[in-house]
Amino acid sequence: MGMSLAMRLQNLRTAKQQSLQEVADAIGASKAHIWELEKGTAKNPSIELVRKLADYFEVSISRLVGESPDEDGDDEDLLVIYRQLKSLDLRDRLVLGDIIKGMQKRRSGA
């Protein structure tokens, strides 16, 4: 059984060393509401709120609500890399693309 949204939210917040107030301010919600979400007493948060929380903690919405098929997998690392890639300009992305192709070739022994 996977973690609940409440537990996952609490883990993300403590990992980021953020207070309830800091998270609430960052996403435009009340501190009480974030606390209720973490305690699991706030049922059915709006998709907008969930999206803001996911963006804030840099995780996918599916991961935040526990619908990731690969719950304890390494997709978190991939998501971080993806976000870093998005911040690069096109030339740098192309260079990285070539590096990845080279690694794939090496691995396949081609």
PyMOL CGO cylinders between C-alpha atoms (Angstrom):
from pymol import cmd
from pymol.cgo import CYLINDER

trace = [
    CYLINDER, 0.00, 0.00, 0.00, 1.41, 3.37, -1.01, 0.3, 1, 1, 1, 1, 1, 1,
    CYLINDER, 1.41, 3.37, -1.01, 1.67, 6.44, 1.15, 0.3, 1, 1, 1, 1, 1, 1,
    CYLINDER, 1.67, 6.44, 1.15, -1.28, 8.76, 1.39, 0.3, 1, 1, 1, 1, 1, 1,
    CYLINDER, -1.28, 8.76, 1.39, -1.27, 12.26, -0.04, 0.3, 1, 1, 1, 1, 1, 1,
    CYLINDER, -1.27, 12.26, -0.04, -1.09, 13.50, 3.56, 0.3, 1, 1, 1, 1, 1, 1,
    CYLINDER, -1.09, 13.50, 3.56, 2.07, 11.55, 4.36, 0.3, 1, 1, 1, 1, 1, 1,
    CYLINDER, 2.07, 11.55, 4.36, 3.71, 12.31, 1.04, 0.3, 1, 1, 1, 1, 1, 1,
    CYLINDER, 3.71, 12.31, 1.04, 3.02, 16.01, 1.47, 0.3, 1, 1, 1, 1, 1, 1,
    CYLINDER, 3.02, 16.01, 1.47, 4.48, 15.98, 4.96, 0.3, 1, 1, 1, 1, 1, 1,
    CYLINDER, 4.48, 15.98, 4.96, 7.59, 14.12, 3.76, 0.3, 1, 1, 1, 1, 1, 1,
    CYLINDER, 7.59, 14.12, 3.76, 8.14, 16.54, 0.89, 0.3, 1, 1, 1, 1, 1, 1,
    CYLINDER, 8.14, 16.54, 0.89, 7.71, 19.56, 3.15, 0.3, 1, 1, 1, 1, 1, 1,
    CYLINDER, 7.71, 19.56, 3.15, 10.09, 18.28, 5.83, 0.3, 1, 1, 1, 1, 1, 1,
    CYLINDER, 10.09, 18.28, 5.83, 12.62, 17.22, 3.18, 0.3, 1, 1, 1, 1, 1, 1,
    CYLINDER, 12.62, 17.22, 3.18, 12.53, 20.76, 1.84, 0.3, 1, 1, 1, 1, 1, 1,
    CYLINDER, 12.53, 20.76, 1.84, 12.70, 22.09, 5.42, 0.3, 1, 1, 1, 1, 1, 1,
    CYLINDER, 12.70, 22.09, 5.42, 9.67, 24.29, 4.90, 0.3, 1, 1, 1, 1, 1, 1,
    CYLINDER, 9.67, 24.29, 4.90, 7.18, 25.36, 7.53, 0.3, 1, 1, 1, 1, 1, 1,
    CYLINDER, 7.18, 25.36, 7.53, 3.44, 25.00, 6.98, 0.3, 1, 1, 1, 1, 1, 1,
    CYLINDER, 3.44, 25.00, 6.98, 3.31, 28.79, 6.65, 0.3, 1, 1, 1, 1, 1, 1,
    CYLINDER, 3.31, 28.79, 6.65, 6.04, 28.91, 4.00, 0.3, 1, 1, 1, 1, 1, 1,
    CYLINDER, 6.04, 28.91, 4.00, 4.25, 26.31, 1.87, 0.3, 1, 1, 1, 1, 1, 1,
    CYLINDER, 4.25, 26.31, 1.87, 0.89, 28.05, 2.37, 0.3, 1, 1, 1, 1, 1, 1,
    CYLINDER, 0.89, 28.05, 2.37, 2.34, 31.44, 1.37, 0.3, 1, 1, 1, 1, 1, 1,
    CYLINDER, 2.34, 31.44, 1.37, 4.12, 29.98, -1.66, 0.3, 1, 1, 1, 1, 1, 1,
    CYLINDER, 4.12, 29.98, -1.66, 0.99, 28.42, -3.13, 0.3, 1, 1, 1, 1, 1, 1,
    CYLINDER, 0.99, 28.42, -3.13, -1.55, 30.95, -1.90, 0.3, 1, 1, 1, 1, 1, 1,
    CYLINDER, -1.55, 30.95, -1.90, -3.41, 28.74, 0.57, 0.3, 1, 1, 1, 1, 1, 1,
    CYLINDER, -3.41, 28.74, 0.57, -4.06, 29.07, 4.28, 0.3, 1, 1, 1, 1, 1, 1,
    CYLINDER, -4.06, 29.07, 4.28, -1.71, 27.49, 6.79, 0.3, 1, 1, 1, 1, 1, 1,
    CYLINDER, -1.71, 27.49, 6.79, -4.72, 25.71, 8.31, 0.3, 1, 1, 1, 1, 1, 1,
    CYLINDER, -4.72, 25.71, 8.31, -5.61, 24.17, 4.96, 0.3, 1, 1, 1, 1, 1, 1,
    CYLINDER, -5.61, 24.17, 4.96, -2.09, 22.81, 4.40, 0.3, 1, 1, 1, 1, 1, 1,
    CYLINDER, -2.09, 22.81, 4.40, -2.16, 21.42, 7.95, 0.3, 1, 1, 1, 1, 1, 1,
    CYLINDER, -2.16, 21.42, 7.95, -5.49, 19.70, 7.25, 0.3, 1, 1, 1, 1, 1, 1,
    CYLINDER, -5.49, 19.70, 7.25, -4.09, 18.22, 4.03, 0.3, 1, 1, 1, 1, 1, 1,
    CYLINDER, -4.09, 18.22, 4.03, -1.10, 16.83, 5.94, 0.3, 1, 1, 1, 1, 1, 1,
    CYLINDER, -1.10, 16.83, 5.94, -3.31, 15.42, 8.68, 0.3, 1, 1, 1, 1, 1, 1,
    CYLINDER, -3.31, 15.42, 8.68, -5.55, 13.86, 6.06, 0.3, 1, 1, 1, 1, 1, 1,
    CYLINDER, -5.55, 13.86, 6.06, -8.63, 15.68, 7.36, 0.3, 1, 1, 1, 1, 1, 1,
    CYLINDER, -8.63, 15.68, 7.36, -9.09, 17.84, 4.23, 0.3, 1, 1, 1, 1, 1, 1,
    CYLINDER, -9.09, 17.84, 4.23, -10.78, 15.60, 1.71, 0.3, 1, 1, 1, 1, 1, 1,
    CYLINDER, -10.78, 15.60, 1.71, -10.73, 16.17, -2.05, 0.3, 1, 1, 1, 1, 1, 1,
    CYLINDER, -10.73, 16.17, -2.05, -8.41, 19.16, -2.43, 0.3, 1, 1, 1, 1, 1, 1,
    CYLINDER, -8.41, 19.16, -2.43, -8.97, 21.03, -5.69, 0.3, 1, 1, 1, 1, 1, 1,
    CYLINDER, -8.97, 21.03, -5.69, -6.89, 19.94, -8.69, 0.3, 1, 1, 1, 1, 1, 1,
    CYLINDER, -6.89, 19.94, -8.69, -5.60, 23.52, -8.84, 0.3, 1, 1, 1, 1, 1, 1,
    CYLINDER, -5.60, 23.52, -8.84, -4.24, 23.26, -5.30, 0.3, 1, 1, 1, 1, 1, 1,
    CYLINDER, -4.24, 23.26, -5.30, -2.72, 19.85, -6.00, 0.3, 1, 1, 1, 1, 1, 1,
    CYLINDER, -2.72, 19.85, -6.00, -1.08, 21.25, -9.15, 0.3, 1, 1, 1, 1, 1, 1,
    CYLINDER, -1.08, 21.25, -9.15, 0.40, 24.15, -7.19, 0.3, 1, 1, 1, 1, 1, 1,
    CYLINDER, 0.40, 24.15, -7.19, 1.73, 21.79, -4.52, 0.3, 1, 1, 1, 1, 1, 1,
    CYLINDER, 1.73, 21.79, -4.52, 3.23, 19.48, -7.14, 0.3, 1, 1, 1, 1, 1, 1,
    CYLINDER, 3.23, 19.48, -7.14, 4.93, 22.43, -8.88, 0.3, 1, 1, 1, 1, 1, 1,
    CYLINDER, 4.93, 22.43, -8.88, 6.17, 23.80, -5.60, 0.3, 1, 1, 1, 1, 1, 1,
    CYLINDER, 6.17, 23.80, -5.60, 7.70, 20.49, -4.52, 0.3, 1, 1, 1, 1, 1, 1,
    CYLINDER, 7.70, 20.49, -4.52, 8.87, 19.72, -8.07, 0.3, 1, 1, 1, 1, 1, 1,
    CYLINDER, 8.87, 19.72, -8.07, 7.08, 16.40, -8.33, 0.3, 1, 1, 1, 1, 1, 1,
    CYLINDER, 7.08, 16.40, -8.33, 4.46, 15.17, -10.76, 0.3, 1, 1, 1, 1, 1, 1,
    CYLINDER, 4.46, 15.17, -10.76, 0.81, 15.40, -9.76, 0.3, 1, 1, 1, 1, 1, 1,
    CYLINDER, 0.81, 15.40, -9.76, 0.49, 11.62, -10.14, 0.3, 1, 1, 1, 1, 1, 1,
    CYLINDER, 0.49, 11.62, -10.14, 3.42, 11.13, -7.79, 0.3, 1, 1, 1, 1, 1, 1,
    CYLINDER, 3.42, 11.13, -7.79, 1.97, 13.54, -5.23, 0.3, 1, 1, 1, 1, 1, 1,
    CYLINDER, 1.97, 13.54, -5.23, -1.41, 11.82, -5.17, 0.3, 1, 1, 1, 1, 1, 1,
    CYLINDER, -1.41, 11.82, -5.17, 0.17, 8.38, -5.31, 0.3, 1, 1, 1, 1, 1, 1,
    CYLINDER, 0.17, 8.38, -5.31, -0.81, 7.24, -8.76, 0.3, 1, 1, 1, 1, 1, 1,
    CYLINDER, -0.81, 7.24, -8.76, 2.75, 6.63, -9.94, 0.3, 1, 1, 1, 1, 1, 1,
    CYLINDER, 2.75, 6.63, -9.94, 3.11, 3.06, -11.13, 0.3, 1, 1, 1, 1, 1, 1,
    CYLINDER, 3.11, 3.06, -11.13, 6.74, 3.07, -10.00, 0.3, 1, 1, 1, 1, 1, 1,
    CYLINDER, 6.74, 3.07, -10.00, 6.18, 4.24, -6.43, 0.3, 1, 1, 1, 1, 1, 1,
    CYLINDER, 6.18, 4.24, -6.43, 9.68, 3.82, -5.02, 0.3, 1, 1, 1, 1, 1, 1,
    CYLINDER, 9.68, 3.82, -5.02, 11.46, 3.92, -8.33, 0.3, 1, 1, 1, 1, 1, 1,
    CYLINDER, 11.46, 3.92, -8.33, 13.99, 6.34, -9.66, 0.3, 1, 1, 1, 1, 1, 1,
    CYLINDER, 13.99, 6.34, -9.66, 11.56, 8.48, -11.64, 0.3, 1, 1, 1, 1, 1, 1,
    CYLINDER, 11.56, 8.48, -11.64, 12.05, 11.28, -9.08, 0.3, 1, 1, 1, 1, 1, 1,
    CYLINDER, 12.05, 11.28, -9.08, 15.65, 11.62, -10.31, 0.3, 1, 1, 1, 1, 1, 1,
    CYLINDER, 15.65, 11.62, -10.31, 14.45, 11.64, -13.90, 0.3, 1, 1, 1, 1, 1, 1,
    CYLINDER, 14.45, 11.64, -13.90, 11.94, 14.37, -13.12, 0.3, 1, 1, 1, 1, 1, 1,
    CYLINDER, 11.94, 14.37, -13.12, 14.68, 16.54, -11.61, 0.3, 1, 1, 1, 1, 1, 1,
    CYLINDER, 14.68, 16.54, -11.61, 16.84, 15.99, -14.71, 0.3, 1, 1, 1, 1, 1, 1,
    CYLINDER, 16.84, 15.99, -14.71, 13.89, 16.80, -16.96, 0.3, 1, 1, 1, 1, 1, 1,
    CYLINDER, 13.89, 16.80, -16.96, 13.27, 20.09, -15.14, 0.3, 1, 1, 1, 1, 1, 1,
    CYLINDER, 13.27, 20.09, -15.14, 16.96, 20.97, -15.49, 0.3, 1, 1, 1, 1, 1, 1,
    CYLINDER, 16.96, 20.97, -15.49, 16.85, 20.14, -19.20, 0.3, 1, 1, 1, 1, 1, 1,
    CYLINDER, 16.85, 20.14, -19.20, 13.90, 22.48, -19.69, 0.3, 1, 1, 1, 1, 1, 1,
    CYLINDER, 13.90, 22.48, -19.69, 15.99, 25.37, -18.36, 0.3, 1, 1, 1, 1, 1, 1,
    CYLINDER, 15.99, 25.37, -18.36, 18.76, 24.86, -20.94, 0.3, 1, 1, 1, 1, 1, 1,
    CYLINDER, 18.76, 24.86, -20.94, 18.87, 26.49, -24.33, 0.3, 1, 1, 1, 1, 1, 1,
    CYLINDER, 18.87, 26.49, -24.33, 18.39, 24.45, -27.48, 0.3, 1, 1, 1, 1, 1, 1,
    CYLINDER, 18.39, 24.45, -27.48, 22.09, 24.08, -28.27, 0.3, 1, 1, 1, 1, 1, 1,
    CYLINDER, 22.09, 24.08, -28.27, 22.83, 22.61, -24.85, 0.3, 1, 1, 1, 1, 1, 1,
    CYLINDER, 22.83, 22.61, -24.85, 19.88, 20.25, -25.18, 0.3, 1, 1, 1, 1, 1, 1,
    CYLINDER, 19.88, 20.25, -25.18, 21.17, 19.01, -28.53, 0.3, 1, 1, 1, 1, 1, 1,
    CYLINDER, 21.17, 19.01, -28.53, 24.63, 18.42, -27.05, 0.3, 1, 1, 1, 1, 1, 1,
    CYLINDER, 24.63, 18.42, -27.05, 23.08, 16.40, -24.20, 0.3, 1, 1, 1, 1, 1, 1,
    CYLINDER, 23.08, 16.40, -24.20, 20.97, 14.49, -26.71, 0.3, 1, 1, 1, 1, 1, 1,
    CYLINDER, 20.97, 14.49, -26.71, 24.14, 13.47, -28.55, 0.3, 1, 1, 1, 1, 1, 1,
    CYLINDER, 24.14, 13.47, -28.55, 25.78, 12.39, -25.28, 0.3, 1, 1, 1, 1, 1, 1,
    CYLINDER, 25.78, 12.39, -25.28, 22.76, 10.23, -24.43, 0.3, 1, 1, 1, 1, 1, 1,
    CYLINDER, 22.76, 10.23, -24.43, 22.81, 8.65, -27.90, 0.3, 1, 1, 1, 1, 1, 1,
    CYLINDER, 22.81, 8.65, -27.90, 26.50, 7.90, -27.44, 0.3, 1, 1, 1, 1, 1, 1,
    CYLINDER, 26.50, 7.90, -27.44, 25.82, 6.22, -24.08, 0.3, 1, 1, 1, 1, 1, 1,
    CYLINDER, 25.82, 6.22, -24.08, 23.02, 4.13, -25.60, 0.3, 1, 1, 1, 1, 1, 1,
    CYLINDER, 23.02, 4.13, -25.60, 25.29, 3.01, -28.44, 0.3, 1, 1, 1, 1, 1, 1,
    CYLINDER, 25.29, 3.01, -28.44, 28.04, 2.05, -25.99, 0.3, 1, 1, 1, 1, 1, 1,
    CYLINDER, 28.04, 2.05, -25.99, 25.60, 0.10, -23.86, 0.3, 1, 1, 1, 1, 1, 1,
    CYLINDER, 25.60, 0.10, -23.86, 24.22, -1.82, -26.83, 0.3, 1, 1, 1, 1, 1, 1,
    CYLINDER, 24.22, -1.82, -26.83, 27.80, -2.57, -27.91, 0.3, 1, 1, 1, 1, 1, 1,
    CYLINDER, 27.80, -2.57, -27.91, 27.28, -1.01, -31.33, 0.3, 1, 1, 1, 1, 1, 1,
]
cmd.load_cgo(trace, "trace")
